[in-house]
Amino acid sequence: MKRNYRAEYQRRITRGLARGLTRTQARGHASSSKSTAAPSKADPPLNAAILEMNRGRSLTAAAKSSHISPERLRRFLVGHRLARRKDQRWVTSDTRPRRVPVMSGGRVHVVIADGFVPAHLAGAHHHAVGEFVRTNDLSFLKPFEGKSVRTVSGRKYLLETDPNALHRIASMDSPPFHEIYEIVSPT
């Protein structure tokens, strides 16, 4: 029996219009402004591609290095408003919250930092503390005196700069920074 493609197509259009879709959506093409193709949560290849773009690589090169299609990366960036086109380049603005360890008040707190800048500050502090503990050079801690990390709830954690407290924290058995750090989906 031969299929009647024209009749199938007409039925698809009629069913779609009856459901309240536009003709374009009924045909199977969502409009670009209402695209539902963007996934709700990033997976590791998407995060790796976004990280590459943050380092200055093009969208296509970042997608290829992460073994995903450029179209999938483009849909994710546009759907989550993580990047925009400026002239002929993509400009990223990755402000997703991140889970990071923060040394404050004589202990390590695992918090959700409010975007990239506070998470970067927490990471730089963590690195400086490691250098301080290794060398006992107080100059590594000077840039962090009086600085704090803001969480998504609005709470501020003052970064620890007391040498004795940092040595106590270093002697504790806590997981390394890279095992705690994670980009948290806003949805």
C-alpha positions as CSV (number, residue, x, y, z in Angstrom):
1,M,0.0,0.0,0.0
2,K,1.4,3.4,-1.0
3,R,1.5,6.2,1.6
4,N,-0.3,9.4,0.9
5,Y,2.2,12.0,2.2
6,R,0.0,14.9,1.2
7,A,-2.9,13.7,3.3
8,E,-0.6,12.9,6.3
9,Y,0.9,16.4,6.1
10,Q,-2.6,18.0,6.0
11,R,-3.7,15.9,9.0
12,R,-0.6,17.1,10.9
13,I,-1.3,20.7,10.1
14,T,-5.0,20.4,11.1
15,R,-4.1,18.6,14.4
16,G,-1.5,21.3,15.2
17,L,-3.9,24.2,14.5
18,A,-6.6,22.5,16.6
19,R,-4.0,22.3,19.5
20,G,-3.5,26.1,19.3
21,L,-0.1,26.0,17.5
22,T,0.9,28.3,14.7
23,R,1.1,26.8,11.2
24,T,4.9,26.8,11.5
25,Q,4.8,25.0,14.8
26,A,2.3,22.5,13.4
27,R,4.7,21.8,10.6
28,G,7.2,20.8,13.2
29,H,9.3,24.0,13.4
30,A,9.2,26.0,16.6
31,S,9.8,29.7,16.2
32,S,13.3,30.8,17.2
33,S,12.1,33.0,20.0
34,K,10.1,30.2,21.6
35,S,12.5,27.4,21.0
36,T,12.2,24.5,23.4
37,A,15.3,22.8,22.1
38,A,17.6,24.2,24.9
39,P,18.1,21.6,27.6
40,S,17.2,22.6,31.1
41,K,20.5,21.5,32.6
42,A,24.0,21.6,31.2
43,D,25.9,18.3,30.9
44,P,29.7,17.9,31.1
45,P,30.4,18.4,27.3
46,L,28.3,21.6,27.3
47,N,30.1,22.9,30.4
48,A,33.5,22.1,28.8
49,A,32.5,23.9,25.6
50,I,31.3,27.0,27.6
51,L,34.6,27.0,29.5
52,E,36.5,26.9,26.2
53,M,34.5,29.8,24.9
54,N,35.2,31.7,28.2
55,R,38.9,31.2,27.4
56,G,38.5,32.8,24.0
57,R,37.8,30.0,21.5
58,S,35.1,30.3,18.9
59,L,31.8,28.6,19.3
60,T,32.5,26.1,16.5
61,A,36.0,25.3,17.8
62,A,34.7,24.9,21.4
63,A,31.9,22.6,20.3
64,K,34.2,20.4,18.2
65,S,36.7,20.1,21.1
66,S,33.9,19.0,23.4
67,H,32.5,16.6,20.7
68,I,29.1,18.2,20.5
69,S,27.5,19.9,17.5
70,P,27.8,23.7,17.2
71,E,24.1,24.0,16.8
72,R,23.5,22.2,20.1
73,L,25.9,24.6,21.9
74,R,24.3,27.6,20.2
75,R,20.8,26.6,21.3
76,F,22.0,26.1,24.9
77,L,23.8,29.4,25.0
78,V,20.8,31.3,23.6
79,G,18.2,29.4,25.5
80,H,19.9,30.1,28.9
81,R,21.2,33.6,27.9
82,L,24.8,32.7,28.5
83,A,26.1,34.4,25.4
84,R,25.1,36.9,22.7
85,R,26.3,37.8,19.3
86,K,28.4,41.0,19.0
87,D,29.3,41.7,15.4
88,Q,30.7,38.4,14.2
89,R,31.7,37.0,17.6
90,W,30.0,35.3,20.5
91,V,30.4,37.2,23.8
92,T,29.8,35.0,26.9
93,S,28.3,36.2,30.1
94,D,28.3,33.0,32.2
95,T,26.8,34.1,35.5
96,R,25.4,30.7,36.6
97,P,25.9,30.0,40.4
98,R,28.7,27.6,41.4
99,R,29.2,25.4,44.4
100,V,32.6,26.2,46.0
101,P,34.5,25.6,49.2
102,V,35.2,28.9,51.2
103,M,37.6,29.1,54.1
104,S,36.0,31.4,56.7
105,G,35.8,31.5,60.4
106,G,38.4,28.8,61.0
107,R,36.6,26.1,58.8
108,V,35.7,25.2,55.3
109,H,32.1,26.0,54.2
110,V,30.6,24.6,51.0
111,V,28.5,27.4,49.6
112,I,26.7,28.3,46.3
113,A,28.5,31.4,45.0
114,D,26.5,34.0,43.2
115,G,28.2,33.7,39.7
116,F,31.6,33.5,38.3
117,V,33.3,36.4,40.0
118,P,32.8,35.3,43.7
119,A,33.6,31.7,42.7
120,H,36.8,32.9,41.0
121,L,37.7,34.8,44.2
122,A,37.1,31.7,46.3
123,G,39.3,29.6,44.0
124,A,42.1,32.2,44.0
125,H,41.9,32.3,47.8
126,H,42.0,28.5,48.0
127,H,45.1,28.5,45.7
128,A,46.8,31.3,47.7
129,V,46.2,29.4,51.0
130,G,47.8,26.3,49.5
131,E,50.9,28.3,48.5
132,F,50.9,29.9,52.0
133,V,50.8,26.6,53.8
134,R,53.5,25.2,51.5
135,T,55.9,28.2,51.9
136,N,54.7,30.0,55.0
137,D,54.9,33.3,53.1
138,L,52.3,35.8,54.3
139,S,52.4,37.8,51.1
140,F,50.1,35.2,49.5
141,L,47.3,36.2,51.9
142,K,47.6,40.0,51.6
143,P,45.3,40.4,48.6
144,F,42.5,38.6,50.4
145,E,42.4,40.7,53.6
146,G,38.9,42.0,54.1
147,K,37.4,40.3,51.0
148,S,34.3,38.2,51.2
149,V,32.4,35.7,48.9
150,R,28.7,36.4,48.4
151,T,26.3,33.4,48.1
152,V,23.1,33.3,46.2
153,S,21.1,33.8,49.4
154,G,23.0,37.1,50.0
155,R,25.2,35.9,52.9
156,K,28.8,37.0,52.8
157,Y,31.7,34.8,54.0
158,L,34.8,36.7,55.0
159,L,37.8,35.0,53.6
160,E,40.1,33.5,56.3
161,T,43.6,35.2,56.5
162,D,44.7,34.1,60.0
163,P,47.8,32.0,59.5
164,N,47.1,29.7,62.5
165,A,43.5,29.0,61.4
166,L,44.7,28.3,57.8
167,H,47.3,25.8,59.1
168,R,44.5,24.1,61.2
169,I,42.2,24.0,58.1
170,A,45.0,22.5,56.0
171,S,45.5,19.7,58.5
172,M,41.8,18.8,58.4
173,D,40.7,16.0,56.1
174,S,38.5,17.8,53.6
175,P,37.9,17.1,49.9
176,P,40.0,19.0,47.4
177,F,38.6,22.1,45.6
178,H,38.0,20.4,42.3
179,E,35.8,17.7,43.9
180,I,33.5,20.3,45.4
181,Y,33.4,22.9,42.5
182,E,30.4,22.6,40.3
183,I,28.2,24.8,38.2
184,V,24.7,24.7,39.6
185,S,21.8,24.9,37.2
186,P,19.6,28.0,37.9
187,T,16.4,26.0,37.1
